[in-house]
Amino acid sequence: MKRKQAVKNKSLGKRIFTNWPAKIISLAVAVIIFFIYRIDTQQQFSIPLDKKLPPGFAIANDYPKRVDVILRGVKYRTPIDENNFYAYIDVSNIKKEGTVTVPVEIKLLGEDLKLGSFEFEYRPTQITLKLEQEIDKVVPVVPNLVGTPPKGYKFEYQVDPATITVRGPKSRVQSTTQVTTEKIDLTGRISEMRTFVKILTGSSFVSPVENKEVLLQLTINQEQVTKRFSNIPIVLINTPFSLRVQSTIPKGSLELRGNQIDIDALDPEQLRLVVNCTEVTEPGEYVFIPEPDVPAKMTVTNYSPQTIIIKFVVK
């Protein structure tokens, strides 16, 4: 009996190691074909991750918003894609704030899908969430204005509504002091603007409750400036032909207000203080009040001298 068993084992071993190079090659080919098949029938796609939250709670931390699904061995006539899978997390039974780790659940959608006819895996398989109470808060809206109008122009703005209500997890909302808008470029603008702009909270956790946009009214006007000019000539007009001026006529000064563009372009030689000598009829000293002579666009805010004494003598 023992001899017979020994012979049998010897025969089995001989069969195993007979032509062993060919058998190893055959095994390697089979493994390669298996992996080629798996790769050839493999699909990978990303699907959105839905969430089921308890009423009055919100998620306060970053977490994956999509799930990667890998399929293998799919041989359906109708292609299987992301529309056949539904991923979600369910924390609807949580009753208090805190950090929880929950599994990612996958549902197969489609009546013709059968378990076992293909393999699939997905990532991530679980997610850690920080749950907080969801609260509201009223904050001001500040427009995000970039650039400036050309030199000599200034702008004013009005936002309607000036405040909005935002909502989100308690810690995120409490740290929100204001919201902004999408960028409004003022570079080179000299005209008024009235437009609706989107609200940006600056946080993916905080969102407007009602208003997604606000009305921005932008007014642009020429900037008013005041400038002082010195060494302004005092000019005498209508002097008597028989008399001459014996006094030294000083230089004056003018303080003008106007649009900055006009003020900057003003030639000082256009300015003067005028003394009208119509009332001078005989020699003597006369007191005059000079009159500023400036372009029509300018407003005189001050000038000097306010009065001047001039002596006339016979030629």
Backbone torsions as a table, in degrees:
resi	resn	phi	psi	omega
1	MET	NA	-45.8	-179.3
2	LYS	-66.9	-38.4	179.4
3	ARG	-64.5	-39.5	-179.8
4	LYS	-65.0	-40.8	179.2
5	GLN	-65.9	-39.5	-180.0
6	ALA	-63.9	-40.8	178.6
7	VAL	-63.9	-41.8	-180.0
8	LYS	-62.5	-44.4	-180.0
9	ASN	-64.6	-37.3	179.3
10	LYS	-65.4	-40.7	179.0
11	SER	-64.6	-39.0	178.8
12	LEU	-65.1	-42.9	179.4
13	GLY	-64.8	-37.1	179.0
14	LYS	-63.7	-41.2	-179.6
15	ARG	-65.7	-35.9	-178.3
16	ILE	-67.4	-43.3	-173.6
17	PHE	-93.4	-2.5	175.0
18	THR	-70.8	132.1	-179.4
19	ASN	53.7	41.7	-175.6
20	TRP	-62.5	-31.9	177.0
21	PRO	-61.3	-42.2	-179.9
22	ALA	-64.8	-38.2	-179.5
23	LYS	-68.0	-37.4	177.9
24	ILE	-66.0	-41.6	178.2
25	ILE	-62.6	-41.6	179.4
26	SER	-63.1	-42.4	178.7
27	LEU	-63.3	-42.0	179.2
28	ALA	-63.5	-41.6	178.2
29	VAL	-62.2	-41.6	179.9
30	ALA	-62.7	-41.9	178.7
31	VAL	-64.0	-42.3	179.7
32	ILE	-63.3	-44.2	179.1
33	ILE	-61.1	-38.6	179.8
34	PHE	-62.4	-45.5	-178.2
35	PHE	-71.9	-35.2	176.0
36	ILE	-62.0	-40.9	178.7
37	TYR	-62.5	-43.9	-179.7
38	ARG	-63.6	-41.6	179.5
39	ILE	-68.5	-40.3	-177.7
40	ASP	-64.9	-32.8	-177.9
41	THR	-99.1	10.8	-177.6
42	GLN	-88.6	137.4	174.3
43	GLN	-127.6	149.1	176.9
44	GLN	-140.9	132.7	177.5
45	PHE	-153.4	170.5	-177.6
46	SER	-116.6	136.5	179.6
47	ILE	-125.2	151.1	-180.0
48	PRO	-68.5	149.3	178.2
49	LEU	-102.4	115.9	178.2
50	ASP	-86.0	162.3	-180.0
51	LYS	-139.0	142.3	176.8
52	LYS	-117.2	109.4	-174.0
53	LEU	-108.0	154.6	173.5
54	PRO	-71.9	149.2	179.9
55	PRO	-57.9	137.5	176.9
56	GLY	81.5	8.2	179.5
57	PHE	-120.8	157.4	178.2
58	ALA	-144.1	157.5	178.6
59	ILE	-86.4	130.6	-173.4
60	ALA	-110.7	7.6	179.9
61	ASN	-130.7	161.8	176.0
62	ASP	-72.3	145.1	177.3
63	TYR	-156.1	159.1	-179.5
64	PRO	-61.4	133.4	179.6
65	LYS	-97.5	-6.1	179.8
66	ARG	-136.3	158.4	-179.6
67	VAL	-121.4	131.4	176.5
68	ASP	-88.2	127.1	-179.3
69	VAL	-116.1	133.9	177.2
70	ILE	-119.3	123.8	179.5
71	LEU	-107.4	146.4	174.3
72	ARG	-140.3	144.7	174.5
73	GLY	76.5	23.2	-178.2
74	VAL	-78.9	125.9	-179.9
75	LYS	-133.5	36.2	178.6
76	TYR	-82.6	148.9	174.7
77	ARG	-65.5	-42.3	177.0
78	THR	-87.5	123.7	-177.9
79	PRO	-58.4	142.3	174.8
80	ILE	-97.6	130.4	-179.7
81	ASP	-138.4	-165.7	-176.2
82	GLU	-62.1	-20.7	179.8
83	ASN	-72.6	-11.4	179.4
84	ASN	-94.6	6.1	-178.3
85	PHE	-131.6	142.3	177.8
86	TYR	-130.6	119.7	-179.3
87	ALA	-109.7	140.0	-179.2
88	TYR	-157.1	161.2	169.7
89	ILE	-123.2	144.2	-175.2
90	ASP	-125.5	110.3	175.3
91	VAL	-123.3	25.5	-175.1
92	SER	-66.9	-14.5	179.6
93	ASN	-91.5	-0.9	179.8
94	ILE	-73.0	138.3	-175.2
95	LYS	-116.6	-5.3	-177.9
96	LYS	-146.0	163.8	179.8
97	GLU	-68.5	151.7	177.5
98	GLY	152.8	-177.4	-179.7
99	THR	-104.1	130.9	-179.0
100	VAL	-134.2	149.8	173.3
101	THR	-112.9	123.9	-174.2
102	VAL	-128.1	151.3	178.1
103	PRO	-76.5	151.1	171.4
104	VAL	-86.4	124.7	-178.7
105	GLU	-100.0	143.3	177.7
106	ILE	-123.0	130.8	173.5
107	LYS	-114.5	139.2	175.2
108	LEU	-90.6	132.6	-178.6
109	LEU	-112.8	130.9	-178.7
110	GLY	123.5	126.4	-174.5
111	GLU	-70.0	-23.9	-175.8
112	ASP	-88.6	0.0	178.2
113	LEU	-81.4	132.7	-179.9
114	LYS	-125.4	132.3	176.9
115	LEU	-63.6	139.2	179.3
116	GLY	97.5	-17.4	180.0
117	SER	-82.6	-11.0	176.0
118	PHE	-157.2	163.3	175.9
119	GLU	-107.6	148.2	171.5
120	PHE	-150.1	152.0	173.4
121	GLU	-137.8	162.5	-177.5
122	TYR	-147.6	157.3	179.0
123	ARG	-139.3	140.1	-5.4
124	PRO	-77.9	163.4	178.7
125	THR	-97.5	-15.2	175.1
126	GLN	-151.6	158.0	-174.7
127	ILE	-139.8	141.8	176.4
128	THR	-100.1	127.3	-176.9
129	LEU	-122.5	145.1	172.1
130	LYS	-107.6	112.8	-178.0
131	LEU	-98.2	133.3	177.5
132	GLU	-134.4	162.2	175.1
133	GLN	-63.2	139.1	177.4
134	GLU	-90.9	127.2	-176.7
135	ILE	-131.1	165.6	176.1
136	ASP	-112.4	155.9	177.9
137	LYS	-155.5	141.5	177.1
138	VAL	-94.7	126.1	-178.0
139	VAL	-133.1	155.0	178.4
140	PRO	-75.2	155.4	176.0
141	VAL	-103.8	122.8	179.4
142	VAL	-116.1	116.1	-178.6
143	PRO	-66.7	143.1	179.4
144	ASN	-91.0	88.0	-177.6
145	LEU	-95.5	126.3	179.5
146	VAL	-122.0	153.0	-178.1
147	GLY	74.8	177.1	179.9
148	THR	-139.3	154.1	172.8
149	PRO	-65.4	170.1	177.9
150	PRO	-59.9	160.6	177.6
151	LYS	-57.1	135.8	179.9
152	GLY	98.0	-1.3	178.6
153	TYR	-121.0	147.5	175.9
154	LYS	-131.4	159.3	-177.1
155	PHE	-129.5	154.6	171.8
156	GLU	-133.2	150.4	-179.1
157	TYR	-136.3	159.9	175.9
158	GLN	-141.5	132.8	-179.4
159	VAL	-112.2	133.7	-179.7
160	ASP	-131.7	115.4	0.0
161	PRO	-77.5	157.1	-178.2
162	ALA	-79.6	-20.0	177.3
163	THR	-134.8	153.8	176.1
164	ILE	-137.5	167.0	176.5
165	THR	-101.6	129.6	176.9
166	VAL	-113.8	160.2	-176.7
167	ARG	-140.3	146.5	178.5
168	GLY	170.1	-172.4	177.2
169	PRO	-61.7	147.2	-170.4
170	LYS	-53.4	-49.7	-175.9
171	SER	-64.4	-36.1	-179.0
172	ARG	-72.9	-40.8	-179.1
173	VAL	-70.0	-40.0	-179.1
174	GLN	-62.5	-29.9	179.6
175	SER	-86.4	-2.9	178.8
176	THR	-87.9	116.1	-178.3
177	THR	-102.6	-19.4	179.4
178	GLN	-163.6	166.5	171.2
179	VAL	-122.8	156.7	178.9
180	THR	-116.3	-173.6	177.6
181	THR	-122.4	173.4	171.2
182	GLU	-62.0	162.2	-174.5
183	LYS	-66.5	138.7	171.8
184	ILE	-120.9	116.0	-175.2
185	ASP	-89.3	121.1	-180.0
186	LEU	-98.2	1.9	-175.4
187	THR	-58.3	119.3	177.0
188	GLY	75.5	1.3	-175.8
189	ARG	-80.2	133.7	177.7
190	ILE	-128.0	3.3	-179.2
191	SER	-113.6	161.3	179.8
192	GLU	-72.2	160.3	-179.4
193	MET	-142.8	140.8	176.4
194	ARG	-139.7	111.4	-174.2
195	THR	-154.7	158.4	174.9
196	PHE	-91.4	134.6	-179.3
197	VAL	-126.9	148.0	-178.5
198	LYS	-73.9	147.3	177.1
199	ILE	-89.4	135.9	176.2
200	LEU	-121.2	121.8	-178.5
201	THR	-85.2	-17.6	-177.7
202	GLY	80.8	4.6	-179.7
203	SER	-147.3	134.2	177.1
204	SER	-72.7	-11.3	-178.9
205	PHE	-90.4	-18.1	-175.0
206	VAL	-114.5	134.5	-178.2
207	SER	-140.4	153.0	176.5
208	PRO	-65.7	144.5	-179.7
209	VAL	-78.7	-46.8	-176.5
210	GLU	-121.0	-61.0	-174.7
211	ASN	-76.6	119.2	173.1
212	LYS	-95.7	-16.9	179.2
213	GLU	-137.8	159.7	173.8
214	VAL	-131.5	157.8	178.4
215	LEU	-90.6	122.3	177.7
216	LEU	-105.7	123.4	175.4
217	GLN	-113.2	117.7	-175.6
218	LEU	-114.3	124.6	177.5
219	THR	-111.7	128.4	179.4
220	ILE	-122.6	123.2	179.8
221	ASN	-128.5	160.5	174.5
222	GLN	-69.4	137.8	-176.7
223	GLU	-78.1	134.2	177.6
224	GLN	-90.3	132.0	178.6
225	VAL	-132.7	159.6	175.9
226	THR	-117.4	135.1	-178.3
227	LYS	-139.8	141.9	-179.8
228	ARG	-102.2	132.7	178.7
229	PHE	-115.1	131.4	-179.6
230	SER	-108.6	173.9	178.1
231	ASN	56.3	42.2	179.4
232	ILE	-85.2	127.9	-178.7
233	PRO	-70.2	143.9	172.8
234	ILE	-102.3	117.9	-172.5
235	VAL	-108.0	129.2	177.5
236	LEU	-95.9	132.7	176.8
237	ILE	-125.1	156.5	177.3
238	ASN	59.9	40.2	176.5
239	THR	-78.2	144.6	179.6
240	PRO	-61.7	141.0	-177.7
241	PHE	-66.9	-30.2	-175.0
242	SER	-85.5	-6.7	-177.1
243	LEU	-118.4	158.2	174.9
244	ARG	-131.8	158.4	-178.8
245	VAL	-85.5	126.0	178.6
246	GLN	-96.9	-23.3	-176.7
247	SER	-77.1	156.1	172.0
248	THR	-84.6	124.8	-178.9
249	ILE	-87.5	119.4	-178.4
250	PRO	-77.4	173.6	170.9
251	LYS	-89.8	153.4	179.9
252	GLY	-115.2	-171.4	177.3
253	SER	-143.5	153.7	-180.0
254	LEU	-134.0	142.5	173.2
255	GLU	-117.3	117.8	-174.1
256	LEU	-118.4	149.6	175.2
257	ARG	-125.7	137.7	-180.0
258	GLY	-176.6	-175.0	176.0
259	ASN	-62.1	138.4	-176.5
260	GLN	-58.6	-37.6	179.6
261	ILE	-60.9	-42.7	-179.3
262	ASP	-70.5	-40.2	-179.8
263	ILE	-63.2	-44.3	-178.3
264	ASP	-65.5	-30.9	-177.9
265	ALA	-86.8	-4.4	-174.3
266	LEU	-72.4	132.2	174.2
267	ASP	-89.1	120.0	-178.6
268	PRO	-55.5	-24.1	179.5
269	GLU	-68.6	-12.0	176.0
270	GLN	-79.1	-9.1	-174.3
271	LEU	-100.4	144.5	174.5
272	ARG	-163.1	161.6	171.2
273	LEU	-109.6	127.0	-173.0
274	VAL	-107.3	132.4	174.9
275	VAL	-114.0	119.2	179.9
276	ASN	-92.3	115.8	-174.9
277	CYS	-98.6	24.2	-177.2
278	THR	-57.2	-35.1	-175.6
279	GLU	-81.8	-3.6	179.3
280	VAL	-79.3	118.5	-178.3
281	THR	-121.9	-16.9	-176.9
282	GLU	-150.4	167.3	-179.9
283	PRO	-60.4	154.2	178.2
284	GLY	144.1	-179.5	178.3
285	GLU	-98.9	136.5	-179.0
286	TYR	-127.9	145.7	177.1
287	VAL	-103.3	125.1	-179.0
288	PHE	-119.6	154.5	171.4
289	ILE	-110.9	106.6	-178.8
290	PRO	-62.3	149.1	177.5
291	GLU	-114.0	123.7	178.2
292	PRO	-64.9	138.0	175.0
293	ASP	-119.0	103.9	-174.4
294	VAL	-134.5	164.5	176.8
295	PRO	-59.6	152.1	-173.8
296	ALA	-61.6	-28.0	-177.0
297	LYS	-74.3	-12.7	-174.4
298	MET	-97.0	150.5	174.0
299	THR	-116.3	128.1	178.8
300	VAL	-83.1	118.3	178.9
301	THR	-97.1	-21.2	178.1
302	ASN	-169.3	154.6	174.7
303	TYR	-156.6	164.0	-178.4
304	SER	-150.0	139.9	1.7
305	PRO	-80.8	154.4	177.1
306	GLN	-77.2	-31.4	175.2
307	THR	-136.9	157.6	179.1
308	ILE	-145.9	138.3	178.6
309	ILE	-103.1	125.8	-178.2
310	ILE	-126.0	133.3	179.0
311	LYS	-103.1	129.6	178.1
312	PHE	-111.0	141.4	176.6
313	VAL	-132.2	165.4	178.9
314	VAL	-71.9	140.9	178.8
315	LYS	-66.4	NA	NA
